[in-house]
Amino acid sequence: MSQELVLILTIASGISVLLLLIIRFRLNAFLALLIASIWIGLFSGITPSEIGSVISKGMGDTLGFVATIVGLGSIFGAILEHSGGARQLSTFMLKKTGESKARLAMMLSGFVVAIPVFFDVAFIILFPVIQAIAQKTRKPLLWYAMPLLTGIAITHSFIPPTPGPVAVADILKVDLGWMIGLGVVVGLPVAVLCGLWLTRYFSFSTTIDHEIAQVTMEPQANGINLVAVTNWAITLPLLLMVMQAIFNTLRNTGMIEPFPGFELILFIGHPFSALIIATLFAIYFLGRKAGLDQEKLTKISGEALGPAGIIILITGAGGVLKQMLITTGIGTMIADQVAGSPTSFILLAYAIAALVRILQGSATISMITGAGIIGPVLSTLGDVGMADRTLLALAIAAGSVIASHVNDSGFWLVNRYLKHDVVETLRSWTIVSTIISICSILIILLISLVI
């Protein structure tokens, strides 16, 4: 048996071990990723004494960036949630668009609000809004829930600072400004196509819930305009990071020369600085000025870091898997097989993430696993352009959205809140999430042919 075949079988068995531990034995993803990484290392010929060093390097290299971003993003999102600003922003959009364009308002609300908060949190805090509009229009909740869920799902997978995109960007060495920019370019058309048009054909539930919570407009809190401040809080870090990416690109291509203040622009646009600025902005305007005392803010921040710690560790374990695969040399083998074809790399990245997503359910884990496998390939290719790296990251994100079904916690969240049976949820959200994934990868492939 050739060495190449042995290595391929080892990698395949390692991924199988990972899925078996998560799916069959319900083992925590952090521990499962570490065990699968050790399995791959041992059976690929890495010495036991070297495995510890590989784990340390993979964990350290990944968490040096991701831990800071996820920690800051979690505090920022928690303050946004507790202030009520996210819901007020959604209600404001609904008021501006009117009932005739309520689905558009819901899609945009999901797209914007999910930037700083997780999928489930975004859906839960905006759910009363779709309840109110469904009662007023006498239409099923699903009619407005599908556009909302589409916007949330796309942003959750494509646009930092949510953990999945941040982890993938870090593993593939993608600038977050590029990730945000191209994420919006891919995500918005998909949100419009799927959220507004295609979901019309999968919102056929006849269930109408008459026990609806009322949502009132309270745009002011202690003299603070929650809508305006929330909008600024969300867009400020994105603008700063995109600005840094633009100036970096202009400098690297020789279109501009560094000028007085250039380094300051790069500093405030760094993801760390941008999120610190945004978090302090939120603490002051959505916290203290809105009536929250320091004790409450401290409690909110502390509670937000609990779930963040779990995500940080899982992401770090994904970095260990990547480093173990780099050490085995599998990246060179895969690169040789698909060399010279950017489309092949994109489809490979998409297929890996989609397969893991279908088998084990978690979008974040499928993104981390996909990036962990693709990362070693990129490391063998030398100078890969930032645009190509970003498209690979987005392809992984697109694969992670596909086929939300019974092994996905998000599936049961939708099922429970909309009061549907399993079949109804499969016929609606599972199909829509698959269409989102397919439309996204098609747009990514189209962009890859242009840039």
N, C-alpha and C positions, 0 to 999 in steps of 0.2 A: 504494500500500500504506500502510495507516494506521500511525502511530507505535506504537500498542499492539501491532499484529501483528508489526512489526519487532522490538520488544523481546521478545515471547514467543518468536519464532524464534531470537533471539540467545541467550536463556537456554537454550532447548532444545539449540541447537548446542553451547553451552558444557558442558552436562551430558554430551552425547554425546562431546565431546572428552575429558572427564574419564574416562568409562568406557572409551573406546577406548585411551587411554594406559595405563590400569591393566590392562585385560583383554588387549588385543592386543599391546601393546608391553612389558608387564610393567614399566612405569616405576614408580619409587617413589611412593607415594601423596602424600608431601609435595610433591614436584616436580610431580606431575600436578595437584594441587589449585591450586598457584600458577599453572601455565600456563593451566588452565581459567578461573581468575579473571581473568587478564590478557586472555584471549580475549573473555570477556564484557564486560570494561571497554572494550576497543578498539572492538568492533562495536556497542556500545550508545551510543557517542558521547562517552565520557569521554576527555578529552585525555590524551595520553601522559605529560605532566608531572604530571597529577593522579593517575595510576595508582599511582605510587610512594608518594604520601602515603596513598592508600587502603590499600595493602598494609601500610604501617607501622602505621596505626591499627588495622586488623583484627587484625594479629599481636599488637600491644602490648595492646590491650584484652582479648584472650582469654587470653594467657599470664600476665598479671598475677595471675590467680586460679588458672588450671588448672595452671600449672607447679609451684606450691607444693604443691597438693593431690596431684598425681600423684607428685611426688618423695617427699613424706612417705609416701604410701600404698605406694610401691614398697619403701622401706626397711622399713616395718612388715611388709609381706607377706613379704619375704625372710627376716626374722628368725623370723617365725611358721613358715615352711617349714623352715628349717634346725634349729629347735629340736625339731621332731617334734611340736609341740603340736597341729597340725591333725589329724594322723593319730590321735593319742591321744584327741582329742575325739570323733572319729568312732567309734573303737573303744569308747569309754565309752558313747556313745549306743546302739551295737549291743548292748552288754552289758546295758544297762538295759531295752531293749525286748524282747530275746530274739529267737530265730530266727524266731518266728512273725510278728514285726513288723520283720524286717530291712529290708524295702523302705522302711518308714517311716523307719528310722534312716538309711538311705542318702540318702533325699530330704532329710531335715533336715540331714544332714552337708554335703551339697552346697550347700544354701541358706545355711548359716552360714559354712562355710569360704571360699566364693567371695566373701564381702564384702571381705576385704582382699587377695585374690590373684586372678590372672588365670584365665580359663577353663581353659586347658591345664594350668597349674600345679596348680590344684585337682583336676583329674581325675587327673593323674599321681601326686600324693602320696596320693590316696585309693584308687587302683586296687588296691593290695595288699589292702585291706580287703575289697573285693567278691570278690577272688580267693579269699580264705580262706573266706568264708561260702559261696561257690559250691561249693567243694570239700566243705565239711562237709555241705551240704544236697543235693549231687549234682544241682544245677540249672545251667542255662547261665548264663554270665557276664551275658548280656544281661538276664536277669530282674532282676538287682540294678543293672546299669549304667544302665538307663533311668531309674529314679527318681533316681539320683545325678546323671546328666546333666541331668535336668529341673531339679533344684534349683540346680545350678551355672549353667545357662543363664539362668534367671530372675533370679537375683541379679546375675550378670555384666552384664545389660542394664538392670536396674531400680534397683539400690540402690548409691549411692556408698559408698566412695570409688573404685570401679573407674573407669577413664578415660572410658568411653562415657557413663554417666550424669552424671559430673562435667562433661564437655564440653557436653552438651546442656543441663544446668541452667544453666551459665554463659552460653551463647549466648541462651537464652530468659529469662534473669534469674529463675531459679527458686531459692528458698531450699533449701539442701541438707536442712534439717530436714523441709521439706514433701516433698521428693523421697524421703527415706527413709521417712517415715510413710505416704504414699500408695503408695509402691513396695511396702511390706510388705502393705498392705491389698489391693492388686491381686495381688501375687506369691504370697502364701501360698495363697489359694484355688485359683489356677491350678496351683501345685505339687502340691497335694493331688489335684485333679481329674485332671490329666494324669500326674503322677508316680506316683500310687498306683493309679488306676483305669484310665484309658485306655491307659497303657503295657502293661497286662496283655495287651492284644490285639495288641501289636506286639513282644512278647518271645518269639516262637515259634521262635527259633533252636534247632537241635538240637545245636549245638556245645558240647561239654563239655571243658574244658581240665583235664587231670589234673596238669600240671606247674605246681603252684600254690605261690606263695610264702606261707609261714606268717607270720601277724601275731601278735605276743605283746603282752600288756598290760604296759607299763612306765610306769605313771602317775607315777613319781617320778624326778626327775633332780636329784642333789645336794640332796635334801630338798625340792625344789620340786614341788608338785602341778601337773603340766603341764596337766591337764584344767581345773582351776579357774582357773589363771592365764591360759590361752588363752581361756577363756570371757570372763573379765573384760577381757582385752586387746581382743577383738573388739567387745564390747558397749559398752565405756566411751565411745569416740568417738561412737558412734551415739546413745547416751543424751544426751550433752552437746549434740550438734547438734539433736536433737529438742527438748530442753529450751529451747534458745535460740529455736527457731522458735515454741514455745508461748508463751513470755513476750513475744516480739516481737508476736505476733498479739494477745495479750491487751491489750498496751499500745496497739497501733494501733487496736483496736476500742473503746478507752475503758473496758474492763472492769476494768483495774487502773491505778494510778498508779505511776510510778517510786518506789522505796523505797531506803533505804540497802543497798547491795550489789547493786542491780539491774544496774548497769553491769558489775560483776564477773561476774554470771551470763551476761550477753551476751558478755563477753570470752572466758570459758572455753568457752562453747558455740559460738564462731565456728569454722568448719571448720579454719582454720589452727591455732588454739590447741588444739582437740580432738585433732587428729592429732599435734601435737607432744607433747601429754601422753601419748597412747596409744603413740607411738613410743618415748618415754623409758621408759615403763612396760615395754614389750616388751624394750628394750635391757637394762634392769636385771634383770627377773625371768625372761625367756626367754633372755637372753644371759648376763650376768655371773653371776647366781645359779645358772644351769643349767650353768655350767662353761665357757662360751666366754670366751676372753681378749679383750683390747681389740684386738689385732692381727687376730684372726679376725672380730670384729664390724666393724671398719673395712673389711676385705676384702669382707664380705657386703654392707655398705651401698654400697660403691663399685660392685660388680658389679650391684647392683639398679638403680642409676641409669643404666646403659648402655641397657637396653631402654626405660626410662622416657623417656630423651631422644628416642627415635624417636617415641614416642606424643605427647610434648609438642609436637614440631615438626608432626606431622600435625594435631593439634588446633589449633595456631596457624594452619596453612594453611586449616583449616575456618573459622576466624574471619575470614580474609581473604576467602573466598568469600562469607560472610555480609555483610561490609562492602561488598563490590563490588555485591552485589545491592541493598543499601540505597541505595547511591549511584545506581544505575540507575533507581530508583523503581518496580521491579517489585512491591515489597511493597504499595504503594497499589493497584495494579491487581488483585492477587490478593484483597486485602481487600474491594475493591468487588464482586468476583464472588461471594464467599461471605459477605458481610456479614449479620449478624443471625442466623446459624445456627452455634452452637457445635459441633454435630455435624459440620457440613461441614468446619470447621477440623480437628477430630480425625481425620476420615476422610482428609482431604488429607494431614495429617502422616504418618499410618500408611501411606498408599499410596506416598508418595515414598520413605520409608525402606525399605519392602518391595521396591519396584522396584529400588532401588540394591543392596539386599542380594542379590536373586536374580541380578542381572546381574554383580556383581563379588565377592560372597562375604563380604567383611569386615563383621562386625556393627558394629564401631567406626566404620569409614568411612561406612557407611550412616546411622548415627546422626548423625555430624558433618555429612554432606551434607544430611540431612533438616532438621536444626536450622538449618543455614545458609540454607536456602530459607524455612523458616517464620519464622525470626527477624525478617527485614525486614517480614513481614506484621504481626507483633505490634507492631513499632515504630510502625505507622501507626494503631493502634487506641486509643491513649491509655491509660487506666487499666484494664488487664486484671487481674482478681483472681488471687491467687497459686494458688488451687485450679485455676482454668482453665489457667493456665500449666503447672502441674504435670501436669495430665491430658494436655496437648499433648506434654509431654516424655515421658510414659509411653507415649503413642500411637506416638511415634517409636521408643521402645525396643521396643515390641511388634512393629513392622514389621521391626526389625533382626534378630529371632530367626527369621523365617520361612524355611523351605526350605533348610536347610543341605545343600548338595550338593557336587559335585566341585570347585567353585571356592573352597571354604571350607576353610581349613587345619584347622579343628575337625572337619570331616567325615573327613579322613584320619587325624587323631589317634584318633578313635573306631574307624575302620576298622582301623587298625594294631593297636591295643591289644586289641580284641576278636577279632582274627584272622578277620574276615569278608571276603567278597568285596564288590565294589561294589554288586551287586544287593541283598544282604542289608542293607547299610548304608542304601541308599536306601529299602528297605521298612521299616526300623525308625527310625533317627535322623532321616532327612529328613522322614518323615511325622510323627513326634512333635514335631519342632521347628516344623512348620507348625501342628499342633494347638495347641501352646503359644501361638503368635502369635495365632491366631484366638480362642482362649478369652480371652486377655489383652485384646484390643481390644473384645470383647463386654462384659467386665466394666467396662472404662474408659468405654464408651458408657453403660452402665447407671448408673455413678456420676455421669456428666455430667448425667444427667436429674434427679438427686437434689440435687446441691449447686450 
